[in-house]
Structures are given as structure tokens and as C-alpha cells.
């Protein structure tokens, strides 16, 4: 793999470079760059690397401005010491980030994700992430919601678009996604984390173990004690209970 590191602090650059070389000794680290200008110049005059480690806050500005000046066809793993950037910007798919000080195990997880996504993209027509869209979302202060999941099959990986999913449920500490076609897939996220990453206009957390897509709802009925019983579209026959405390919130969500 051909890699560049964009980092304006020499100590952090050397630390990250050493960890990458430890985890992937066969990778070729082509350059260490320390500014937006230097990064833009390098990308304009060299073939695109496979992967860029990019610090968000550089000496001459925020690194997202790189994408305003040059087409970036590489995958990017962002690094930052500022958690608010992560909270605002990185609920998008196929982009990972590392909070400083970077830990070896977190770096390895990010590299594993990169390698998996790269293999998926090589076998499909899936495009690279739109980093300009990410920058615009940050400037507007918009929240980016999850669009897809990476599903591990018996011998390969494939993507599952969020719009295909009717509901999620947790059983025995395993979270499952159920598609509108009735297929089930294990998801490596908790219900709590899913609630953060899914668009609240489309999904509602009905109880501690279930999140439902609005298009999967057929009707709901009043139940004893102010509760509601949710009836889903065919072929999902099992009713879902909504507590009295959530009933009013659910009705408002359905109406809006």
C-alpha cells in the first residue's frame, strides 16, 4: 500500500509513522506533509496514494480545505485532538478517525476497516467518499447519518443500505437488522449507538431493544396503562410494545 501522512507536529508524525510501520511493515510511506499547501502541491504532482492519514488542524488551516483545491481519490483516516470534530463530522460511512493520542489498537482497527472497505470497492462500483460533501456539512453544521453497513458473510463482505432495513432488534446482546424482504443480518453496533447514527426522521427507538423504520409500520393500537402496540407490515407479525412514557413522543413522530 502507498501511504502519505499529513501531520504538522514532528513528534506526532514520527509516532504515527512508527506505529504504521510496526503494524504494516510492507506498506510504503511516501511522504510526510505538514500543511494544507504542501499537501495540495504533493497530490497535484503525484499519483494518488491508497491511503492518507490526515490531521484535521494544520498550521495553515483545517485540512478539509485540501478537498476544495484538489480531487482526492484516496481513502482518508483523519486524526484529531479535538473530539468535537469527530462528533460533528464522522458519522459518515467509509471514513474513520483517530483521536490523539493515538493508541496502537485503535490504529489497527482503522487499518483493518480500510483494508476491508478497499477490498469491497475493488469488487464493486462503489465510489470513494465525497469529502467535499463532508466539508460542506461541517460548515453548515449538519449532522450526517449512516447510509449503509458493512456485513460480513461466510467468505466475503457486502454492503447493506440503511434504506433496505425495516427494523433492528437486540437479543442476547446481539443486534440484528431485518430487511423489508425479511432477511436478517448481525450488526456490530449496540442499539444505543444505532440510535445516534440513524436518521431520527426515518427511525424511532420504540423500546430498549428495538428501532423501527417508519415505512415498516402498518398501524398502532392503544393498550392497557397508556401503552401502545405497534403492528408492522407483512411479513413481520410480532407486535412491538411502546411504553406509556414513549407513547406521546411516538405519536408526535408519526405525525411529523
Backbone as numpy.savetxt, mean C-alpha at the origin, in Angstrom:
# Nx Ny Nz CAx CAy CAz Cx Cy Cz
20.56 -6.85 -9.73 19.73 -5.65 -9.73 20.60 -4.39 -9.73
20.15 -3.39 -10.50 20.85 -2.11 -10.57 20.13 -1.12 -9.67
20.88 -0.52 -8.72 20.28 0.26 -7.64 21.00 1.60 -7.50
20.24 2.66 -7.17 20.86 3.91 -6.73 20.27 4.29 -5.38
21.04 5.05 -4.61 20.61 5.53 -3.30 20.65 7.05 -3.31
19.51 7.66 -2.99 19.41 9.12 -2.91 19.30 9.48 -1.43
20.36 10.03 -0.88 20.44 10.31 0.56 21.45 11.43 0.78
21.04 12.49 1.48 21.92 13.65 1.62 22.80 13.60 2.87
22.63 12.63 3.72 23.50 12.50 4.90 24.44 11.32 4.68
25.74 11.61 4.70 26.74 10.60 4.36 26.66 9.38 5.28
26.44 9.63 6.57 26.35 8.52 7.52 25.19 7.59 7.16
24.03 8.19 6.86 22.86 7.37 6.51 23.06 6.63 5.19
23.73 7.29 4.24 24.03 6.64 2.97 24.91 5.41 3.18
25.99 5.57 3.94 26.90 4.46 4.18 26.21 3.33 4.93
25.35 3.69 5.88 24.62 2.69 6.65 23.68 1.89 5.76
22.89 2.58 4.94 21.94 1.91 4.06 22.68 1.08 3.02
23.72 1.63 2.44 24.51 0.92 1.44 25.07 -0.38 2.03
25.60 -0.30 3.25 26.15 -1.49 3.89 25.10 -2.55 4.15
23.90 -2.13 4.55 22.83 -3.09 4.82 22.35 -3.75 3.53
22.22 -2.97 2.47 21.81 -3.54 1.18 22.84 -4.55 0.70
24.12 -4.21 0.82 25.19 -5.11 0.40 25.22 -6.38 1.24
24.81 -6.27 2.51 24.74 -7.45 3.37 23.60 -8.37 2.94
22.43 -7.76 2.65 21.25 -8.55 2.30 21.29 -9.06 0.87
21.84 -8.26 -0.05 21.87 -8.63 -1.46 23.27 -8.33 -2.01
24.26 -9.17 -1.68 25.64 -8.89 -2.09 25.84 -8.89 -3.61
24.92 -9.50 -4.36 25.06 -9.53 -5.82 24.46 -8.31 -6.51
23.79 -7.43 -5.76 23.23 -6.23 -6.35 24.33 -5.23 -6.68
24.09 -4.42 -7.71 25.05 -3.41 -8.15 24.54 -2.02 -7.77
25.16 -1.41 -6.75 24.79 -0.05 -6.34 25.55 0.92 -7.24
24.83 1.55 -8.15 25.44 2.35 -9.21 25.90 3.72 -8.74
25.14 4.34 -7.82 25.45 5.71 -7.44 24.84 6.05 -6.09
25.47 7.01 -5.43 24.92 7.64 -4.24 24.73 9.11 -4.54
23.50 9.60 -4.51 23.17 10.97 -4.89 22.61 11.70 -3.69
22.85 13.02 -3.59 22.47 13.71 -2.35 21.57 14.93 -2.55
21.00 15.11 -3.74 20.13 16.26 -3.96 19.12 15.96 -5.06
18.10 16.79 -5.13 17.11 16.66 -6.21 17.79 16.88 -7.56
18.58 17.95 -7.66 19.24 18.28 -8.93 20.15 17.15 -9.40
20.97 16.64 -8.48 21.90 15.58 -8.85 21.16 14.33 -9.30
20.05 14.03 -8.64 19.25 12.86 -8.99 18.62 13.01 -10.37
18.05 14.19 -10.63 17.45 14.45 -11.94 18.51 14.33 -13.04
19.67 14.94 -12.82 20.74 14.89 -13.82 21.17 13.45 -14.08
21.30 12.65 -13.03 21.74 11.27 -13.18 20.70 10.45 -13.95
19.43 10.62 -13.60 18.38 9.85 -14.26 18.23 10.22 -15.73
18.50 11.48 -16.06 18.41 11.93 -17.45 19.54 11.38 -18.31
20.67 11.07 -17.69 21.85 10.69 -18.46 22.23 9.22 -18.31
21.41 8.43 -17.59 21.70 7.01 -17.39 20.44 6.18 -17.60
20.61 4.91 -17.99 19.45 4.01 -18.06 18.80 3.88 -16.68
17.50 3.70 -16.67 16.78 3.62 -15.40 17.24 2.41 -14.59
17.54 2.59 -13.31 17.88 1.45 -12.46 16.63 0.63 -12.15
16.82 -0.54 -11.59 15.67 -1.36 -11.20 15.00 -0.81 -9.95
15.81 -0.23 -9.05 15.29 0.21 -7.75 16.02 1.47 -7.31
15.25 2.39 -6.70 15.83 3.59 -6.10 15.44 3.64 -4.64
16.42 3.78 -3.75 16.17 4.14 -2.36 16.24 5.65 -2.30
15.16 6.31 -1.89 15.10 7.77 -1.99 14.66 8.40 -0.68
15.53 9.22 -0.12 15.18 10.01 1.05 14.17 11.07 0.63
13.20 11.36 1.46 12.17 12.33 1.09 12.68 13.76 1.23
13.36 14.05 2.33 13.81 15.42 2.61 15.29 15.55 2.23
15.56 16.25 1.12 16.92 16.45 0.66 17.36 17.90 0.86
18.63 18.16 0.65 19.17 19.49 0.94 18.51 20.59 0.11
18.13 20.28 -1.12 17.56 21.30 -2.00 16.06 21.12 -2.24
15.39 20.37 -1.36 13.94 20.25 -1.47 13.45 18.84 -1.20
12.15 18.65 -1.39 11.53 17.35 -1.19 11.73 16.51 -2.45
12.12 15.26 -2.27 12.52 14.43 -3.41 11.39 14.14 -4.39
10.14 14.33 -3.97 9.03 14.11 -4.90 9.12 15.02 -6.12
9.81 16.17 -5.97 9.93 17.09 -7.10 10.78 16.51 -8.22
11.53 15.44 -7.93 12.27 14.73 -8.98 11.31 14.30 -10.08
10.13 13.85 -9.68 9.17 13.29 -10.64 8.52 14.36 -11.51
8.69 15.63 -11.13 8.22 16.72 -11.98 9.18 17.00 -13.12
10.43 16.57 -12.95 11.48 16.92 -13.91 11.90 15.79 -14.82
11.61 14.55 -14.42 12.08 13.41 -15.20 11.11 12.25 -15.02
10.93 11.48 -16.08 10.11 10.27 -16.01 10.86 9.20 -15.25
10.28 8.71 -14.16 10.93 7.69 -13.34 10.25 6.35 -13.61
10.99 5.45 -14.22 10.44 4.13 -14.56 10.90 3.06 -13.58
11.61 3.45 -12.55 12.11 2.51 -11.55 11.13 2.40 -10.39
11.20 1.30 -9.67 10.49 1.23 -8.41 11.27 2.02 -7.36
10.52 2.58 -6.40 11.14 3.43 -5.40 10.75 2.95 -4.00
11.75 2.83 -3.14 11.52 2.65 -1.71 11.94 3.94 -1.04
10.99 4.65 -0.47 11.28 5.93 0.16 11.80 5.72 1.58
12.66 6.64 2.01 13.13 6.63 3.40 12.85 8.00 4.00
12.49 8.02 5.26 12.16 9.30 5.91 12.28 9.18 7.42
12.62 10.29 8.04 12.63 10.37 9.50 11.33 10.98 10.01
10.45 11.38 9.07 9.23 12.09 9.43 8.01 11.22 9.17
7.41 10.75 10.22 6.32 9.80 10.09 5.10 10.40 9.40
4.94 11.73 9.49 3.74 12.32 8.88 3.73 12.13 7.38
4.91 12.10 6.74 4.94 11.82 5.31 4.37 10.44 5.02
4.76 9.48 5.86 4.28 8.11 5.67 2.77 8.05 5.83
2.27 8.70 6.85 0.84 8.65 7.11 0.05 9.30 5.99
0.58 10.33 5.40 -0.16 11.07 4.37 -0.03 10.44 2.98
1.08 9.80 2.71 1.39 9.49 1.33 1.47 8.03 0.96
1.62 7.13 1.91 2.07 5.80 1.52 1.04 4.70 1.73
-0.23 5.04 1.59 -1.25 4.01 1.55 -1.50 3.59 0.10
-0.62 4.02 -0.79 -0.73 3.62 -2.18 -0.05 2.27 -2.38
-0.43 1.60 -3.44 0.10 0.26 -3.69 1.43 0.32 -4.43
2.22 -0.73 -4.22 3.49 -0.92 -4.91 4.55 0.10 -4.51
4.31 0.87 -3.47 5.31 1.80 -2.95 5.55 1.42 -1.50
6.81 1.34 -1.12 7.13 1.05 0.27 7.94 2.20 0.84
8.04 2.26 2.15 8.83 3.30 2.79 9.48 2.73 4.04
10.58 3.35 4.44 11.32 2.94 5.63 11.50 4.15 6.52
11.14 4.00 7.78 11.35 5.07 8.75 12.75 4.97 9.33
13.43 6.12 9.42 14.75 6.16 10.03 14.64 6.21 11.54
15.59 5.62 12.26 16.73 4.83 11.77 16.25 3.50 11.18
16.79 3.17 10.02 16.35 1.98 9.29 16.85 0.73 9.99
15.95 -0.22 10.17 16.31 -1.49 10.79 16.48 -2.55 9.71
17.42 -3.45 9.93 17.77 -4.44 8.92 16.57 -5.30 8.53
15.77 -5.71 9.53 14.64 -6.59 9.21 13.57 -5.86 8.39
13.37 -4.54 8.65 12.42 -3.76 7.86 12.92 -3.58 6.43
14.21 -3.37 6.29 14.79 -3.24 4.96 14.62 -4.54 4.18
14.84 -5.66 4.84 14.70 -6.95 4.16 13.26 -7.17 3.72
12.30 -6.77 4.55 10.89 -6.91 4.17 10.57 -6.06 2.94
11.11 -4.85 2.90 10.87 -3.96 1.76 11.50 -4.52 0.49
12.69 -5.07 0.61 13.36 -5.67 -0.55 12.59 -6.89 -1.03
12.11 -7.71 -0.11 11.31 -8.88 -0.49 10.06 -8.45 -1.26
9.42 -7.38 -0.79 8.22 -6.88 -1.46 8.56 -6.39 -2.86
9.66 -5.65 -2.98 10.11 -5.17 -4.28 10.33 -6.33 -5.25
11.02 -7.37 -4.80 11.32 -8.50 -5.68 10.05 -9.22 -6.11
9.11 -9.34 -5.19 7.84 -9.99 -5.52 7.06 -9.17 -6.55
6.96 -7.87 -6.31 6.23 -7.00 -7.23 6.89 -6.94 -8.60
8.21 -6.97 -8.62 8.93 -6.95 -9.89 8.63 -8.20 -10.71
8.57 -9.34 -10.03 8.24 -10.59 -10.73 6.82 -10.55 -11.29
5.90 -9.98 -10.51 4.51 -9.86 -10.97 4.43 -8.96 -12.19
5.12 -7.83 -12.15 5.06 -6.89 -13.26 5.69 -7.45 -14.52
6.72 -8.26 -14.37 7.37 -8.86 -15.54 6.45 -9.84 -16.25
5.51 -10.42 -15.49 4.61 -11.42 -16.06 3.27 -10.82 -16.49
3.10 -9.53 -16.28 1.82 -8.90 -16.61 2.07 -7.55 -17.25
0.97 -6.89 -17.59 1.08 -5.55 -18.18 0.94 -4.47 -17.12
1.03 -4.84 -15.86 0.87 -3.87 -14.77 1.91 -2.77 -14.89
1.48 -1.53 -14.83 2.38 -0.40 -15.00 3.08 -0.05 -13.69
4.11 0.75 -13.79 4.81 1.25 -12.61 3.91 2.20 -11.84
4.20 2.41 -10.55 3.41 3.38 -9.79 3.50 4.78 -10.40
2.43 5.55 -10.28 2.41 6.91 -10.80 2.87 7.85 -9.69
4.16 8.19 -9.70 4.71 9.00 -8.62 4.27 10.45 -8.72
3.98 10.92 -9.92 3.46 12.28 -10.04 2.09 12.38 -9.39
1.29 11.34 -9.54 -0.02 11.31 -8.88 0.14 11.34 -7.37
1.15 10.63 -6.88 1.43 10.63 -5.44 1.79 12.02 -4.97
2.66 12.71 -5.71 3.06 14.06 -5.34 1.87 15.00 -5.31
1.02 14.92 -6.33 -0.16 15.78 -6.38 -1.09 15.52 -5.21
-1.21 14.26 -4.82 -2.08 13.91 -3.69 -1.54 14.49 -2.39
-0.22 14.48 -2.25 0.39 15.05 -1.04 0.17 16.55 -0.98
0.37 17.22 -2.13 0.18 18.66 -2.18 -1.27 19.02 -1.84
-2.22 18.23 -2.35 -3.63 18.49 -2.07 -4.06 17.99 -0.70
-3.20 17.21 -0.06 -3.54 16.67 1.25 -4.55 15.56 1.18
-4.63 14.89 0.03 -5.60 13.83 -0.13 -5.08 12.52 0.44
-6.00 11.70 0.92 -5.67 10.36 1.38 -5.77 9.39 0.21
-4.77 8.54 0.04 -4.79 7.53 -1.00 -5.21 6.20 -0.38
-6.21 5.58 -0.96 -6.71 4.32 -0.41 -6.22 3.15 -1.24
-6.18 2.01 -0.59 -5.68 0.80 -1.24 -6.53 0.45 -2.45
-5.82 0.03 -3.54 -6.51 -0.34 -4.77 -6.44 -1.83 -5.06
-5.45 -2.52 -4.49 -5.28 -3.94 -4.80 -4.49 -4.62 -3.69
-4.53 -5.94 -3.73 -3.74 -6.78 -2.82 -2.88 -7.72 -3.65
-1.75 -8.09 -3.09 -0.91 -9.10 -3.71 -1.21 -10.42 -3.02
-1.72 -11.40 -3.77 -2.14 -12.67 -3.23 -1.11 -13.75 -3.56
-0.75 -14.53 -2.57 0.20 -15.62 -2.76 -0.55 -16.90 -3.07
-0.28 -17.46 -4.27 -0.87 -18.74 -4.64 0.06 -19.88 -4.31
-0.25 -21.06 -4.78 0.57 -22.24 -4.48 1.97 -22.13 -5.07
2.06 -21.59 -6.29 3.36 -21.51 -6.95 3.66 -20.12 -7.50
2.73 -19.17 -7.36 2.95 -17.85 -7.94 2.13 -16.80 -7.19
2.27 -15.55 -7.60 1.53 -14.45 -7.01 0.62 -13.82 -8.07
-0.47 -13.22 -7.62 -1.33 -12.48 -8.53 -1.98 -11.34 -7.76
-2.52 -10.37 -8.50 -3.14 -9.23 -7.84 -4.65 -9.41 -7.73
-5.20 -8.89 -6.66 -6.65 -8.91 -6.43 -7.08 -7.47 -6.23
-7.86 -6.93 -7.18 -8.33 -5.55 -7.08 -9.37 -5.42 -5.97
-9.30 -4.32 -5.24 -10.23 -4.07 -4.14 -11.67 -4.05 -4.63
-11.90 -3.55 -5.84 -13.26 -3.44 -6.36 -13.91 -4.81 -6.60
-13.12 -5.88 -6.60 -13.65 -7.22 -6.76 -14.15 -7.82 -5.44
-13.87 -7.17 -4.31 -14.10 -7.76 -2.99 -15.43 -7.30 -2.41
-16.24 -8.26 -2.02 -17.56 -7.98 -1.44 -17.47 -7.72 0.06
-16.65 -8.50 0.75 -16.50 -8.30 2.19 -15.25 -8.99 2.71
-14.83 -8.56 3.89 -13.71 -9.15 4.61 -14.21 -9.68 5.95
-13.61 -10.76 6.40 -13.94 -11.24 7.74 -12.70 -11.89 8.36
-12.67 -11.88 9.68 -11.57 -12.49 10.43 -12.09 -13.71 11.18
-11.34 -14.80 11.08 -11.68 -16.03 11.79 -10.39 -16.71 12.22
-10.31 -17.03 13.51 -9.10 -17.65 14.05 -7.85 -16.83 13.73
-7.99 -15.51 13.85 -6.89 -14.55 13.64 -6.41 -14.48 12.20
-7.17 -15.02 11.27 -6.84 -14.94 9.85 -7.88 -14.07 9.16
-7.41 -13.08 8.40 -8.31 -12.20 7.66 -8.50 -12.73 6.24
-9.74 -12.82 5.83 -10.07 -13.34 4.50 -10.84 -12.31 3.69
-10.55 -12.25 2.40 -11.31 -11.42 1.47 -12.20 -12.32 0.64
-13.48 -11.97 0.54 -14.44 -12.74 -0.24 -14.86 -11.91 -1.44
-14.66 -12.41 -2.64 -14.99 -11.66 -3.84 -16.48 -11.76 -4.15
-16.94 -10.90 -5.05 -18.34 -10.94 -5.47 -18.68 -12.25 -6.17
-17.65 -12.96 -6.64 -17.86 -14.26 -7.27 -17.81 -15.40 -6.27
-17.62 -15.06 -4.98 -17.64 -16.08 -3.94 -16.31 -16.74 -3.64
-15.23 -16.28 -4.24 -13.91 -16.85 -3.96 -13.31 -16.19 -2.73
-12.55 -16.97 -1.96 -11.94 -16.46 -0.73 -10.42 -16.50 -0.81
-9.79 -15.44 -0.27 -8.33 -15.35 -0.26 -7.89 -14.81 1.10
-6.83 -15.38 1.64 -6.26 -14.88 2.89 -5.50 -13.59 2.62
-5.72 -12.60 3.50 -5.08 -11.29 3.38 -4.17 -11.10 4.59
-2.96 -10.66 4.34 -1.98 -10.51 5.42 -2.10 -9.16 6.12
-3.33 -8.81 6.51 -3.58 -7.57 7.24 -4.67 -7.82 8.27
-4.62 -7.10 9.37 -5.69 -7.20 10.37 -6.90 -6.40 9.89
-8.03 -6.66 10.51 -9.24 -5.90 10.21 -9.01 -4.42 10.52
-8.29 -4.14 11.61 -8.02 -2.76 11.99 -7.20 -2.04 10.92
-6.18 -2.72 10.40 -5.35 -2.12 9.36 -6.13 -1.94 8.06
-6.97 -2.92 7.73 -7.81 -2.81 6.54 -8.73 -1.60 6.63
-9.31 -1.39 7.79 -10.22 -0.27 7.97 -9.52 1.05 7.66
-8.25 1.17 8.00 -7.47 2.37 7.72 -7.20 2.54 6.22
-7.01 1.43 5.50 -6.54 1.50 4.12 -7.66 1.47 3.08
-8.87 1.10 3.48 -9.98 1.02 2.52 -10.76 2.32 2.48
-11.31 2.63 1.31 -12.09 3.84 1.11 -13.39 3.76 1.94
-13.57 4.66 2.92 -14.76 4.58 3.77 -16.06 4.88 3.04
-15.98 5.43 1.83 -17.20 5.63 1.04 -17.70 4.32 0.46
-16.81 3.32 0.36 -17.16 2.04 -0.24 -17.28 0.91 0.79
-16.53 1.00 1.88 -16.50 -0.09 2.86 -16.89 0.41 4.24
-17.60 -0.46 4.97 -18.03 -0.14 6.33 -17.67 -1.30 7.25
-17.06 -0.96 8.39 -16.76 -2.00 9.37 -18.00 -2.23 10.22
-18.66 -3.35 10.01 -19.94 -3.61 10.65 -19.80 -4.08 12.09
-18.70 -4.77 12.39 -18.45 -5.24 13.76 -16.95 -5.53 13.90
-16.57 -6.19 14.97 -15.15 -6.40 15.25 -14.45 -7.26 14.21
-15.20 -8.08 13.49 -14.55 -9.05 12.60 -14.94 -8.93 11.13
-15.75 -7.92 10.76 -16.27 -7.88 9.39 -16.25 -6.47 8.81
-15.85 -6.37 7.54 -15.94 -5.13 6.77 -16.67 -5.47 5.46
-17.66 -4.65 5.10 -18.54 -4.97 3.97 -18.50 -3.86 2.92
-18.49 -4.26 1.65 -18.59 -3.31 0.54 -20.06 -2.93 0.35
-20.30 -1.67 0.05 -21.68 -1.19 -0.06 -22.47 -1.92 -1.15
-21.80 -2.35 -2.21 -22.51 -3.04 -3.30 -22.84 -4.49 -2.96
-22.32 -4.98 -1.83 -22.64 -6.35 -1.40 -23.88 -6.40 -0.53
-24.41 -5.23 -0.18 -25.55 -5.18 0.75 -26.87 -5.24 -0.03
-27.70 -6.21 0.36 -29.02 -6.34 -0.26 -30.07 -5.56 0.52
-30.07 -5.71 1.84 -31.00 -4.98 2.70 -30.54 -5.15 4.15
-31.14 -4.40 5.07 -30.90 -4.63 6.49 -32.22 -4.51 7.24
-32.27 -5.19 8.40 -33.50 -5.30 9.17 -33.26 -4.90 10.62
-34.29 -4.35 11.25 -34.21 -4.06 12.68 -34.17 -5.35 13.47
-33.44 -5.30 14.60 -33.30 -6.47 15.45 -33.45 -6.04 16.91
-33.61 -7.01 17.76 -33.82 -6.76 19.20 -32.68 -5.90 19.76
-33.05 -4.94 20.64 -32.07 -4.13 21.34 -31.44 -3.04 20.51
-32.11 -2.65 19.42 -31.58 -1.57 18.59 -30.51 -2.02 17.61
-30.28 -3.32 17.52 -29.29 -3.83 16.58 -29.89 -3.93 15.18
-29.02 -4.16 14.20 -29.45 -4.37 12.83 -28.92 -5.70 12.32
-29.68 -6.34 11.44 -29.20 -7.53 10.75 -29.00 -7.19 9.28
-27.80 -7.42 8.81 -27.45 -7.08 7.44 -27.57 -8.31 6.56
-28.29 -8.17 5.43 -28.45 -9.26 4.47 -27.66 -8.90 3.21
-26.77 -9.80 2.82 -25.92 -9.56 1.66 -26.53 -10.17 0.41
-26.01 -9.76 -0.73 -26.49 -10.28 -2.00 -26.11 -11.75 -2.14
-26.80 -12.45 -3.01 -26.48 -13.85 -3.31 -25.06 -13.92 -3.88
-24.24 -14.90 -3.49 -24.58 -16.13 -2.76 -24.25 -16.08 -1.27
-24.15 -14.87 -0.67 -23.75 -14.75 0.72 -25.00 -14.75 1.60
-25.29 -15.90 2.18 -26.55 -16.06 2.91 -26.42 -15.79 4.41
-25.19 -15.78 4.94 -25.03 -15.62 6.38 -25.29 -14.17 6.79
-26.22 -13.93 7.72 -26.51 -12.55 8.14 -25.36 -11.97 8.96
-25.19 -10.66 8.89 -24.15 -9.96 9.65 -24.82 -9.02 10.64
-24.39 -9.08 11.90 -24.99 -8.27 12.95 -24.27 -6.94 13.10
-25.05 -5.87 13.24 -24.51 -4.54 13.52 -25.01 -4.12 14.89
-24.12 -3.69 15.75 -24.47 -3.38 17.13 -25.34 -2.12 17.21
-26.00 -1.94 18.34 -26.82 -0.76 18.57 -25.98 0.51 18.45
-24.74 0.47 18.95 -23.87 1.65 18.93 -23.47 2.04 17.51
-23.41 1.06 16.61 -23.01 1.34 15.23 -24.19 1.52 14.29
-25.39 1.25 14.75 -26.56 1.25 13.87 -26.81 2.61 13.24
-26.76 3.66 14.05 -27.02 5.00 13.51 -25.95 5.41 12.50
-24.69 5.11 12.82 -23.58 5.42 11.91 -23.74 4.67 10.59
-24.18 3.41 10.67 -24.36 2.61 9.47 -25.48 3.18 8.59
-26.59 3.57 9.20 -27.70 4.14 8.43 -27.27 5.42 7.72
-26.51 6.25 8.42 -26.04 7.50 7.82 -25.10 7.20 6.65
-24.22 6.20 6.84 -23.29 5.80 5.77 -24.06 5.30 4.54
-25.09 4.51 4.74 -25.88 3.99 3.63 -26.58 5.13 2.89
-27.02 6.13 3.62 -27.77 7.22 3.01 -26.86 8.16 2.22
-25.61 8.26 2.66 -24.69 9.21 2.01 -23.90 8.57 0.90
